[in-house]
Amino acid sequence: MNNGIFYIGDPYHVIKEWDAFLKLGDFDQEETTFTWKDYSVWMADTAYGDGEYASDKGHTFLVDSGMIGVIPIEVCNKNLSRLNKLGLVWEFDQPFNVGVKNGIFYIGNIVIDTVGLNEEFYFHCNQDED
């Protein structure tokens, strides 16, 4: 992706026209990149859907749509302080790579693990009660 300031987190929290937004991505794939309002947007599914995930930088990401995205700040509908409570506003000085593999997100130099942090919670929620 190109350099700039991005919101990293659940796109549902920052995109006002959610239904129109969802029509543009190829969500049959593990990850998708598309253009929204003349800006490139990247999104991918988390390993366990909704939840709270953390990055290797210590930031928390609240997920309600089962996805984490990288969205240019210009198309986000919240103020910066609110965005940092939901995810992370990050400035990339140069073009950067994005990707996800086995539930691990790689966004420039940021790593978000959506597998390990919720593994115990997922295990307990899917156990038969005695």
Phi and psi in radians as a Rosetta constraint file:
Dihedral C 1 N 2 CA 2 C 2 CIRCULARHARMONIC -1.298 0.35
Dihedral N 2 CA 2 C 2 N 3 CIRCULARHARMONIC 2.792 0.35
Dihedral C 2 N 3 CA 3 C 3 CIRCULARHARMONIC -1.159 0.35
Dihedral N 3 CA 3 C 3 N 4 CIRCULARHARMONIC 2.842 0.35
Dihedral C 3 N 4 CA 4 C 4 CIRCULARHARMONIC 2.556 0.35
Dihedral N 4 CA 4 C 4 N 5 CIRCULARHARMONIC -2.971 0.35
Dihedral C 4 N 5 CA 5 C 5 CIRCULARHARMONIC -1.799 0.35
Dihedral N 5 CA 5 C 5 N 6 CIRCULARHARMONIC 2.269 0.35
Dihedral C 5 N 6 CA 6 C 6 CIRCULARHARMONIC -2.284 0.35
Dihedral N 6 CA 6 C 6 N 7 CIRCULARHARMONIC 2.616 0.35
Dihedral C 6 N 7 CA 7 C 7 CIRCULARHARMONIC -1.627 0.35
Dihedral N 7 CA 7 C 7 N 8 CIRCULARHARMONIC 2.241 0.35
Dihedral C 7 N 8 CA 8 C 8 CIRCULARHARMONIC -1.970 0.35
Dihedral N 8 CA 8 C 8 N 9 CIRCULARHARMONIC 2.078 0.35
Dihedral C 8 N 9 CA 9 C 9 CIRCULARHARMONIC 2.774 0.35
Dihedral N 9 CA 9 C 9 N 10 CIRCULARHARMONIC -2.885 0.35
Dihedral C 9 N 10 CA 10 C 10 CIRCULARHARMONIC -1.201 0.35
Dihedral N 10 CA 10 C 10 N 11 CIRCULARHARMONIC 2.077 0.35
Dihedral C 10 N 11 CA 11 C 11 CIRCULARHARMONIC -1.116 0.35
Dihedral N 11 CA 11 C 11 N 12 CIRCULARHARMONIC -0.436 0.35
Dihedral C 11 N 12 CA 12 C 12 CIRCULARHARMONIC -1.004 0.35
Dihedral N 12 CA 12 C 12 N 13 CIRCULARHARMONIC -0.568 0.35
Dihedral C 12 N 13 CA 13 C 13 CIRCULARHARMONIC -1.278 0.35
Dihedral N 13 CA 13 C 13 N 14 CIRCULARHARMONIC -0.327 0.35
Dihedral C 13 N 14 CA 14 C 14 CIRCULARHARMONIC -2.181 0.35
Dihedral N 14 CA 14 C 14 N 15 CIRCULARHARMONIC -0.102 0.35
Dihedral C 14 N 15 CA 15 C 15 CIRCULARHARMONIC -1.837 0.35
Dihedral N 15 CA 15 C 15 N 16 CIRCULARHARMONIC 1.997 0.35
Dihedral C 15 N 16 CA 16 C 16 CIRCULARHARMONIC -1.219 0.35
Dihedral N 16 CA 16 C 16 N 17 CIRCULARHARMONIC -0.722 0.35
Dihedral C 16 N 17 CA 17 C 17 CIRCULARHARMONIC -1.619 0.35
Dihedral N 17 CA 17 C 17 N 18 CIRCULARHARMONIC 1.109 0.35
Dihedral C 17 N 18 CA 18 C 18 CIRCULARHARMONIC -1.008 0.35
Dihedral N 18 CA 18 C 18 N 19 CIRCULARHARMONIC -0.811 0.35
Dihedral C 18 N 19 CA 19 C 19 CIRCULARHARMONIC -1.100 0.35
Dihedral N 19 CA 19 C 19 N 20 CIRCULARHARMONIC -0.777 0.35
Dihedral C 19 N 20 CA 20 C 20 CIRCULARHARMONIC -1.128 0.35
Dihedral N 20 CA 20 C 20 N 21 CIRCULARHARMONIC -0.675 0.35
Dihedral C 20 N 21 CA 21 C 21 CIRCULARHARMONIC -1.059 0.35
Dihedral N 21 CA 21 C 21 N 22 CIRCULARHARMONIC -0.804 0.35
Dihedral C 21 N 22 CA 22 C 22 CIRCULARHARMONIC -1.143 0.35
Dihedral N 22 CA 22 C 22 N 23 CIRCULARHARMONIC -0.444 0.35
Dihedral C 22 N 23 CA 23 C 23 CIRCULARHARMONIC -1.237 0.35
Dihedral N 23 CA 23 C 23 N 24 CIRCULARHARMONIC -0.280 0.35
Dihedral C 23 N 24 CA 24 C 24 CIRCULARHARMONIC -1.564 0.35
Dihedral N 24 CA 24 C 24 N 25 CIRCULARHARMONIC -0.441 0.35
Dihedral C 24 N 25 CA 25 C 25 CIRCULARHARMONIC -1.554 0.35
Dihedral N 25 CA 25 C 25 N 26 CIRCULARHARMONIC 2.740 0.35
Dihedral C 25 N 26 CA 26 C 26 CIRCULARHARMONIC -1.685 0.35
Dihedral N 26 CA 26 C 26 N 27 CIRCULARHARMONIC 1.549 0.35
Dihedral C 26 N 27 CA 27 C 27 CIRCULARHARMONIC -1.499 0.35
Dihedral N 27 CA 27 C 27 N 28 CIRCULARHARMONIC 0.149 0.35
Dihedral C 27 N 28 CA 28 C 28 CIRCULARHARMONIC -1.405 0.35
Dihedral N 28 CA 28 C 28 N 29 CIRCULARHARMONIC -0.210 0.35
Dihedral C 28 N 29 CA 29 C 29 CIRCULARHARMONIC -1.682 0.35
Dihedral N 29 CA 29 C 29 N 30 CIRCULARHARMONIC 2.799 0.35
Dihedral C 29 N 30 CA 30 C 30 CIRCULARHARMONIC -1.125 0.35
Dihedral N 30 CA 30 C 30 N 31 CIRCULARHARMONIC -0.570 0.35
Dihedral C 30 N 31 CA 31 C 31 CIRCULARHARMONIC -2.458 0.35
Dihedral N 31 CA 31 C 31 N 32 CIRCULARHARMONIC 2.726 0.35
Dihedral C 31 N 32 CA 32 C 32 CIRCULARHARMONIC -2.524 0.35
Dihedral N 32 CA 32 C 32 N 33 CIRCULARHARMONIC 2.548 0.35
Dihedral C 32 N 33 CA 33 C 33 CIRCULARHARMONIC -2.215 0.35
Dihedral N 33 CA 33 C 33 N 34 CIRCULARHARMONIC 2.343 0.35
Dihedral C 33 N 34 CA 34 C 34 CIRCULARHARMONIC -2.699 0.35
Dihedral N 34 CA 34 C 34 N 35 CIRCULARHARMONIC 3.045 0.35
Dihedral C 34 N 35 CA 35 C 35 CIRCULARHARMONIC -1.784 0.35
Dihedral N 35 CA 35 C 35 N 36 CIRCULARHARMONIC 2.256 0.35
Dihedral C 35 N 36 CA 36 C 36 CIRCULARHARMONIC -2.224 0.35
Dihedral N 36 CA 36 C 36 N 37 CIRCULARHARMONIC 2.050 0.35
Dihedral C 36 N 37 CA 37 C 37 CIRCULARHARMONIC 0.922 0.35
Dihedral N 37 CA 37 C 37 N 38 CIRCULARHARMONIC 0.788 0.35
Dihedral C 37 N 38 CA 38 C 38 CIRCULARHARMONIC 1.241 0.35
Dihedral N 38 CA 38 C 38 N 39 CIRCULARHARMONIC 0.249 0.35
Dihedral C 38 N 39 CA 39 C 39 CIRCULARHARMONIC -2.133 0.35
Dihedral N 39 CA 39 C 39 N 40 CIRCULARHARMONIC 2.541 0.35
Dihedral C 39 N 40 CA 40 C 40 CIRCULARHARMONIC -1.399 0.35
Dihedral N 40 CA 40 C 40 N 41 CIRCULARHARMONIC 2.287 0.35
Dihedral C 40 N 41 CA 41 C 41 CIRCULARHARMONIC -2.168 0.35
Dihedral N 41 CA 41 C 41 N 42 CIRCULARHARMONIC 2.458 0.35
Dihedral C 41 N 42 CA 42 C 42 CIRCULARHARMONIC -2.170 0.35
Dihedral N 42 CA 42 C 42 N 43 CIRCULARHARMONIC 2.426 0.35
Dihedral C 42 N 43 CA 43 C 43 CIRCULARHARMONIC -2.540 0.35
Dihedral N 43 CA 43 C 43 N 44 CIRCULARHARMONIC 2.706 0.35
Dihedral C 43 N 44 CA 44 C 44 CIRCULARHARMONIC -2.657 0.35
Dihedral N 44 CA 44 C 44 N 45 CIRCULARHARMONIC 2.714 0.35
Dihedral C 44 N 45 CA 45 C 45 CIRCULARHARMONIC -1.321 0.35
Dihedral N 45 CA 45 C 45 N 46 CIRCULARHARMONIC 2.485 0.35
Dihedral C 45 N 46 CA 46 C 46 CIRCULARHARMONIC -1.361 0.35
Dihedral N 46 CA 46 C 46 N 47 CIRCULARHARMONIC 2.890 0.35
Dihedral C 46 N 47 CA 47 C 47 CIRCULARHARMONIC -1.160 0.35
Dihedral N 47 CA 47 C 47 N 48 CIRCULARHARMONIC -0.678 0.35
Dihedral C 47 N 48 CA 48 C 48 CIRCULARHARMONIC -2.068 0.35
Dihedral N 48 CA 48 C 48 N 49 CIRCULARHARMONIC 0.290 0.35
Dihedral C 48 N 49 CA 49 C 49 CIRCULARHARMONIC 1.350 0.35
Dihedral N 49 CA 49 C 49 N 50 CIRCULARHARMONIC -2.375 0.35
Dihedral C 49 N 50 CA 50 C 50 CIRCULARHARMONIC -1.136 0.35
Dihedral N 50 CA 50 C 50 N 51 CIRCULARHARMONIC 2.656 0.35
Dihedral C 50 N 51 CA 51 C 51 CIRCULARHARMONIC 2.745 0.35
Dihedral N 51 CA 51 C 51 N 52 CIRCULARHARMONIC -2.876 0.35
Dihedral C 51 N 52 CA 52 C 52 CIRCULARHARMONIC -2.168 0.35
Dihedral N 52 CA 52 C 52 N 53 CIRCULARHARMONIC 2.153 0.35
Dihedral C 52 N 53 CA 53 C 53 CIRCULARHARMONIC -2.155 0.35
Dihedral N 53 CA 53 C 53 N 54 CIRCULARHARMONIC 2.775 0.35
Dihedral C 53 N 54 CA 54 C 54 CIRCULARHARMONIC -2.208 0.35
Dihedral N 54 CA 54 C 54 N 55 CIRCULARHARMONIC 2.676 0.35
Dihedral C 54 N 55 CA 55 C 55 CIRCULARHARMONIC -1.726 0.35
Dihedral N 55 CA 55 C 55 N 56 CIRCULARHARMONIC 2.964 0.35
Dihedral C 55 N 56 CA 56 C 56 CIRCULARHARMONIC -1.220 0.35
Dihedral N 56 CA 56 C 56 N 57 CIRCULARHARMONIC -0.158 0.35
Dihedral C 56 N 57 CA 57 C 57 CIRCULARHARMONIC -1.655 0.35
Dihedral N 57 CA 57 C 57 N 58 CIRCULARHARMONIC -0.017 0.35
Dihedral C 57 N 58 CA 58 C 58 CIRCULARHARMONIC 1.559 0.35
Dihedral N 58 CA 58 C 58 N 59 CIRCULARHARMONIC 0.159 0.35
Dihedral C 58 N 59 CA 59 C 59 CIRCULARHARMONIC -1.560 0.35
Dihedral N 59 CA 59 C 59 N 60 CIRCULARHARMONIC 2.583 0.35
Dihedral C 59 N 60 CA 60 C 60 CIRCULARHARMONIC -1.832 0.35
Dihedral N 60 CA 60 C 60 N 61 CIRCULARHARMONIC 2.485 0.35
Dihedral C 60 N 61 CA 61 C 61 CIRCULARHARMONIC -2.151 0.35
Dihedral N 61 CA 61 C 61 N 62 CIRCULARHARMONIC 2.035 0.35
Dihedral C 61 N 62 CA 62 C 62 CIRCULARHARMONIC -1.557 0.35
Dihedral N 62 CA 62 C 62 N 63 CIRCULARHARMONIC 2.141 0.35
Dihedral C 62 N 63 CA 63 C 63 CIRCULARHARMONIC -2.079 0.35
Dihedral N 63 CA 63 C 63 N 64 CIRCULARHARMONIC 2.161 0.35
Dihedral C 63 N 64 CA 64 C 64 CIRCULARHARMONIC -2.070 0.35
Dihedral N 64 CA 64 C 64 N 65 CIRCULARHARMONIC -0.162 0.35
Dihedral C 64 N 65 CA 65 C 65 CIRCULARHARMONIC -1.928 0.35
Dihedral N 65 CA 65 C 65 N 66 CIRCULARHARMONIC 0.014 0.35
Dihedral C 65 N 66 CA 66 C 66 CIRCULARHARMONIC 1.371 0.35
Dihedral N 66 CA 66 C 66 N 67 CIRCULARHARMONIC 0.187 0.35
Dihedral C 66 N 67 CA 67 C 67 CIRCULARHARMONIC -2.336 0.35
Dihedral N 67 CA 67 C 67 N 68 CIRCULARHARMONIC 2.682 0.35
Dihedral C 67 N 68 CA 68 C 68 CIRCULARHARMONIC -2.131 0.35
Dihedral N 68 CA 68 C 68 N 69 CIRCULARHARMONIC 2.372 0.35
Dihedral C 68 N 69 CA 69 C 69 CIRCULARHARMONIC -2.223 0.35
Dihedral N 69 CA 69 C 69 N 70 CIRCULARHARMONIC 2.918 0.35
Dihedral C 69 N 70 CA 70 C 70 CIRCULARHARMONIC -2.116 0.35
Dihedral N 70 CA 70 C 70 N 71 CIRCULARHARMONIC 1.900 0.35
Dihedral C 70 N 71 CA 71 C 71 CIRCULARHARMONIC -2.219 0.35
Dihedral N 71 CA 71 C 71 N 72 CIRCULARHARMONIC 2.198 0.35
Dihedral C 71 N 72 CA 72 C 72 CIRCULARHARMONIC -0.975 0.35
Dihedral N 72 CA 72 C 72 N 73 CIRCULARHARMONIC 2.416 0.35
Dihedral C 72 N 73 CA 73 C 73 CIRCULARHARMONIC -1.032 0.35
Dihedral N 73 CA 73 C 73 N 74 CIRCULARHARMONIC -0.472 0.35
Dihedral C 73 N 74 CA 74 C 74 CIRCULARHARMONIC -1.093 0.35
Dihedral N 74 CA 74 C 74 N 75 CIRCULARHARMONIC -0.416 0.35
Dihedral C 74 N 75 CA 75 C 75 CIRCULARHARMONIC -1.864 0.35
Dihedral N 75 CA 75 C 75 N 76 CIRCULARHARMONIC 0.149 0.35
Dihedral C 75 N 76 CA 76 C 76 CIRCULARHARMONIC -1.539 0.35
Dihedral N 76 CA 76 C 76 N 77 CIRCULARHARMONIC 2.495 0.35
Dihedral C 76 N 77 CA 77 C 77 CIRCULARHARMONIC -1.803 0.35
Dihedral N 77 CA 77 C 77 N 78 CIRCULARHARMONIC 0.370 0.35
Dihedral C 77 N 78 CA 78 C 78 CIRCULARHARMONIC -2.166 0.35
Dihedral N 78 CA 78 C 78 N 79 CIRCULARHARMONIC 2.826 0.35
Dihedral C 78 N 79 CA 79 C 79 CIRCULARHARMONIC -1.418 0.35
Dihedral N 79 CA 79 C 79 N 80 CIRCULARHARMONIC 2.844 0.35
Dihedral C 79 N 80 CA 80 C 80 CIRCULARHARMONIC -1.026 0.35
Dihedral N 80 CA 80 C 80 N 81 CIRCULARHARMONIC -0.719 0.35
Dihedral C 80 N 81 CA 81 C 81 CIRCULARHARMONIC -1.138 0.35
Dihedral N 81 CA 81 C 81 N 82 CIRCULARHARMONIC -0.647 0.35
Dihedral C 81 N 82 CA 82 C 82 CIRCULARHARMONIC -1.209 0.35
Dihedral N 82 CA 82 C 82 N 83 CIRCULARHARMONIC -0.696 0.35
Dihedral C 82 N 83 CA 83 C 83 CIRCULARHARMONIC -1.060 0.35
Dihedral N 83 CA 83 C 83 N 84 CIRCULARHARMONIC -0.698 0.35
Dihedral C 83 N 84 CA 84 C 84 CIRCULARHARMONIC -1.235 0.35
Dihedral N 84 CA 84 C 84 N 85 CIRCULARHARMONIC -0.300 0.35
Dihedral C 84 N 85 CA 85 C 85 CIRCULARHARMONIC -1.422 0.35
Dihedral N 85 CA 85 C 85 N 86 CIRCULARHARMONIC -0.497 0.35
Dihedral C 85 N 86 CA 86 C 86 CIRCULARHARMONIC -1.562 0.35
Dihedral N 86 CA 86 C 86 N 87 CIRCULARHARMONIC -0.567 0.35
Dihedral C 86 N 87 CA 87 C 87 CIRCULARHARMONIC -2.748 0.35
Dihedral N 87 CA 87 C 87 N 88 CIRCULARHARMONIC -2.161 0.35
Dihedral C 87 N 88 CA 88 C 88 CIRCULARHARMONIC -2.615 0.35
Dihedral N 88 CA 88 C 88 N 89 CIRCULARHARMONIC 2.306 0.35
Dihedral C 88 N 89 CA 89 C 89 CIRCULARHARMONIC -1.711 0.35
Dihedral N 89 CA 89 C 89 N 90 CIRCULARHARMONIC 2.155 0.35
Dihedral C 89 N 90 CA 90 C 90 CIRCULARHARMONIC -2.379 0.35
Dihedral N 90 CA 90 C 90 N 91 CIRCULARHARMONIC 2.369 0.35
Dihedral C 90 N 91 CA 91 C 91 CIRCULARHARMONIC -1.747 0.35
Dihedral N 91 CA 91 C 91 N 92 CIRCULARHARMONIC 2.196 0.35
Dihedral C 91 N 92 CA 92 C 92 CIRCULARHARMONIC -1.817 0.35
Dihedral N 92 CA 92 C 92 N 93 CIRCULARHARMONIC 2.135 0.35
Dihedral C 92 N 93 CA 93 C 93 CIRCULARHARMONIC -1.336 0.35
Dihedral N 93 CA 93 C 93 N 94 CIRCULARHARMONIC -0.319 0.35
Dihedral C 93 N 94 CA 94 C 94 CIRCULARHARMONIC -2.506 0.35
Dihedral N 94 CA 94 C 94 N 95 CIRCULARHARMONIC 2.896 0.35
Dihedral C 94 N 95 CA 95 C 95 CIRCULARHARMONIC -0.926 0.35
Dihedral N 95 CA 95 C 95 N 96 CIRCULARHARMONIC 2.582 0.35
Dihedral C 95 N 96 CA 96 C 96 CIRCULARHARMONIC -2.464 0.35
Dihedral N 96 CA 96 C 96 N 97 CIRCULARHARMONIC 2.770 0.35
Dihedral C 96 N 97 CA 97 C 97 CIRCULARHARMONIC -1.636 0.35
Dihedral N 97 CA 97 C 97 N 98 CIRCULARHARMONIC 2.602 0.35
Dihedral C 97 N 98 CA 98 C 98 CIRCULARHARMONIC -2.285 0.35
Dihedral N 98 CA 98 C 98 N 99 CIRCULARHARMONIC 2.580 0.35
Dihedral C 98 N 99 CA 99 C 99 CIRCULARHARMONIC -3.098 0.35
Dihedral N 99 CA 99 C 99 N 100 CIRCULARHARMONIC 2.927 0.35
Dihedral C 99 N 100 CA 100 C 100 CIRCULARHARMONIC -2.445 0.35
Dihedral N 100 CA 100 C 100 N 101 CIRCULARHARMONIC 2.430 0.35
Dihedral C 100 N 101 CA 101 C 101 CIRCULARHARMONIC -2.509 0.35
Dihedral N 101 CA 101 C 101 N 102 CIRCULARHARMONIC 2.110 0.35
Dihedral C 101 N 102 CA 102 C 102 CIRCULARHARMONIC 0.925 0.35
Dihedral N 102 CA 102 C 102 N 103 CIRCULARHARMONIC 0.701 0.35
Dihedral C 102 N 103 CA 103 C 103 CIRCULARHARMONIC 1.432 0.35
Dihedral N 103 CA 103 C 103 N 104 CIRCULARHARMONIC 0.059 0.35
Dihedral C 103 N 104 CA 104 C 104 CIRCULARHARMONIC -1.815 0.35
Dihedral N 104 CA 104 C 104 N 105 CIRCULARHARMONIC 2.141 0.35
Dihedral C 104 N 105 CA 105 C 105 CIRCULARHARMONIC -1.627 0.35
Dihedral N 105 CA 105 C 105 N 106 CIRCULARHARMONIC 2.364 0.35
Dihedral C 105 N 106 CA 106 C 106 CIRCULARHARMONIC -2.123 0.35
Dihedral N 106 CA 106 C 106 N 107 CIRCULARHARMONIC 1.904 0.35
Dihedral C 106 N 107 CA 107 C 107 CIRCULARHARMONIC -2.193 0.35
Dihedral N 107 CA 107 C 107 N 108 CIRCULARHARMONIC 1.709 0.35
Dihedral C 107 N 108 CA 108 C 108 CIRCULARHARMONIC 1.011 0.35
Dihedral N 108 CA 108 C 108 N 109 CIRCULARHARMONIC -2.135 0.35
Dihedral C 108 N 109 CA 109 C 109 CIRCULARHARMONIC -1.726 0.35
Dihedral N 109 CA 109 C 109 N 110 CIRCULARHARMONIC 0.296 0.35
Dihedral C 109 N 110 CA 110 C 110 CIRCULARHARMONIC -1.835 0.35
Dihedral N 110 CA 110 C 110 N 111 CIRCULARHARMONIC 2.342 0.35
Dihedral C 110 N 111 CA 111 C 111 CIRCULARHARMONIC -2.105 0.35
Dihedral N 111 CA 111 C 111 N 112 CIRCULARHARMONIC 2.237 0.35
Dihedral C 111 N 112 CA 112 C 112 CIRCULARHARMONIC -2.107 0.35
Dihedral N 112 CA 112 C 112 N 113 CIRCULARHARMONIC 2.088 0.35
Dihedral C 112 N 113 CA 113 C 113 CIRCULARHARMONIC -1.674 0.35
Dihedral N 113 CA 113 C 113 N 114 CIRCULARHARMONIC 1.940 0.35
Dihedral C 113 N 114 CA 114 C 114 CIRCULARHARMONIC -1.768 0.35
Dihedral N 114 CA 114 C 114 N 115 CIRCULARHARMONIC 0.220 0.35
Dihedral C 114 N 115 CA 115 C 115 CIRCULARHARMONIC -1.865 0.35
Dihedral N 115 CA 115 C 115 N 116 CIRCULARHARMONIC -1.098 0.35
Dihedral C 115 N 116 CA 116 C 116 CIRCULARHARMONIC -1.130 0.35
Dihedral N 116 CA 116 C 116 N 117 CIRCULARHARMONIC -0.668 0.35
Dihedral C 116 N 117 CA 117 C 117 CIRCULARHARMONIC -1.244 0.35
Dihedral N 117 CA 117 C 117 N 118 CIRCULARHARMONIC -0.505 0.35
Dihedral C 117 N 118 CA 118 C 118 CIRCULARHARMONIC -1.869 0.35
Dihedral N 118 CA 118 C 118 N 119 CIRCULARHARMONIC 0.086 0.35
Dihedral C 118 N 119 CA 119 C 119 CIRCULARHARMONIC -1.039 0.35
Dihedral N 119 CA 119 C 119 N 120 CIRCULARHARMONIC -0.799 0.35
Dihedral C 119 N 120 CA 120 C 120 CIRCULARHARMONIC -1.143 0.35
Dihedral N 120 CA 120 C 120 N 121 CIRCULARHARMONIC -0.750 0.35
Dihedral C 120 N 121 CA 121 C 121 CIRCULARHARMONIC -1.045 0.35
Dihedral N 121 CA 121 C 121 N 122 CIRCULARHARMONIC -0.817 0.35
Dihedral C 121 N 122 CA 122 C 122 CIRCULARHARMONIC -1.066 0.35
Dihedral N 122 CA 122 C 122 N 123 CIRCULARHARMONIC -0.731 0.35
Dihedral C 122 N 123 CA 123 C 123 CIRCULARHARMONIC -1.083 0.35
Dihedral N 123 CA 123 C 123 N 124 CIRCULARHARMONIC -0.826 0.35
Dihedral C 123 N 124 CA 124 C 124 CIRCULARHARMONIC -1.188 0.35
Dihedral N 124 CA 124 C 124 N 125 CIRCULARHARMONIC -0.593 0.35
Dihedral C 124 N 125 CA 125 C 125 CIRCULARHARMONIC -1.247 0.35
Dihedral N 125 CA 125 C 125 N 126 CIRCULARHARMONIC -0.334 0.35
Dihedral C 125 N 126 CA 126 C 126 CIRCULARHARMONIC -1.884 0.35
Dihedral N 126 CA 126 C 126 N 127 CIRCULARHARMONIC 0.243 0.35
Dihedral C 126 N 127 CA 127 C 127 CIRCULARHARMONIC -1.531 0.35
Dihedral N 127 CA 127 C 127 N 128 CIRCULARHARMONIC 2.505 0.35
Dihedral C 127 N 128 CA 128 C 128 CIRCULARHARMONIC -1.213 0.35
Dihedral N 128 CA 128 C 128 N 129 CIRCULARHARMONIC 2.409 0.35
Dihedral C 128 N 129 CA 129 C 129 CIRCULARHARMONIC -1.362 0.35
Dihedral N 129 CA 129 C 129 N 130 CIRCULARHARMONIC 2.525 0.35
